[in-house]
Amino acid sequence: MALEKFPAIVITFNTTTDAMYFEDQGHKAGLKGRLIPVPRAISASCGLAWMSRLDEQEALEDLLQRPDLLFAGRHQLDL
């Protein structure tokens, strides 16, 4: 049985520390998501990325506005 793909927002980071801090703050903010290996479709940065379903986009955009959360890029993919 093949897994069904779904649209996701993927946030990449320059450092592992940035990724782990984002994960902590994302969970504290109630976001449903997790750290994943950077998908091959995206150039690797630190090797970790945050993945959330597309329906989390509004809450995720609010979190990305915080100056203490550093990220390299955001992408929309079917995962």
C-alpha distance (Angstrom), angle and dihedral (degrees) to the residues before:
residue distance angle dihedral
M1 . . .
A2 3.82 . .
L3 3.78 119.0 .
E4 3.77 115.4 -114.0
K5 3.80 114.9 -116.5
F6 3.79 120.5 -131.9
P7 3.81 134.5 -170.0
A8 3.79 111.5 -95.9
I9 3.78 139.9 178.3
V10 3.80 112.6 -129.5
I11 3.80 121.1 -163.7
T12 3.81 117.7 -163.3
F13 3.79 127.8 -157.8
N14 3.79 138.1 -155.8
T15 3.80 94.2 -137.9
T16 3.77 137.8 29.5
T17 3.81 88.8 -126.4
D18 3.83 90.5 58.6
A19 3.81 90.4 49.2
M20 3.79 94.0 49.9
Y21 3.81 92.9 46.3
F22 3.81 89.9 49.9
E23 3.80 90.5 50.5
D24 3.81 91.0 51.9
Q25 3.80 93.6 47.6
G26 3.80 92.7 43.0
H27 3.78 92.0 55.0
K28 3.82 91.1 45.7
A29 3.83 87.7 53.0
G30 3.80 90.0 52.8
L31 3.80 96.9 -110.2
K32 3.77 117.2 157.1
G33 3.76 105.6 -135.9
R34 3.77 143.5 92.5
L35 3.75 145.6 -148.0
I36 3.79 114.9 -88.4
P37 3.80 135.2 173.2
V38 3.80 109.2 -85.1
P39 3.84 106.8 -91.3
R40 3.81 115.3 -113.7
A41 3.81 90.0 -118.3
I42 3.82 87.6 68.5
S43 3.78 123.7 60.2
A44 3.78 110.7 -106.7
S45 3.77 117.8 -107.1
C46 3.78 114.0 165.2
G47 3.80 91.1 -16.6
L48 3.81 95.8 -109.4
A49 3.78 129.3 92.4
W50 3.81 135.5 176.8
M51 3.79 114.6 -121.6
S52 3.81 125.6 -162.8
R53 3.78 131.5 165.9
L54 3.78 115.2 -100.7
D55 3.81 91.6 -108.9
E56 3.85 87.8 67.6
Q57 3.82 91.5 59.3
E58 3.82 97.8 105.8
A59 3.80 94.4 51.2
L60 3.79 90.1 42.5
E61 3.82 92.2 52.7
D62 3.81 89.3 52.5
L63 3.80 90.1 53.4
L64 3.81 92.6 47.4
Q65 3.81 89.4 60.2
R66 3.80 91.4 67.9
P67 3.83 110.9 106.1
D68 3.82 92.4 -144.5
L69 3.81 92.7 61.3
L70 3.79 110.1 80.0
F71 3.80 120.8 -165.2
A72 3.80 136.4 166.7
G73 3.81 101.4 -144.5
R74 3.78 149.0 -27.3
H75 3.77 126.3 -128.2
Q76 3.78 137.9 179.7
L77 3.81 114.1 -138.9
D78 3.76 140.3 158.8
L79 3.79 105.3 -114.7
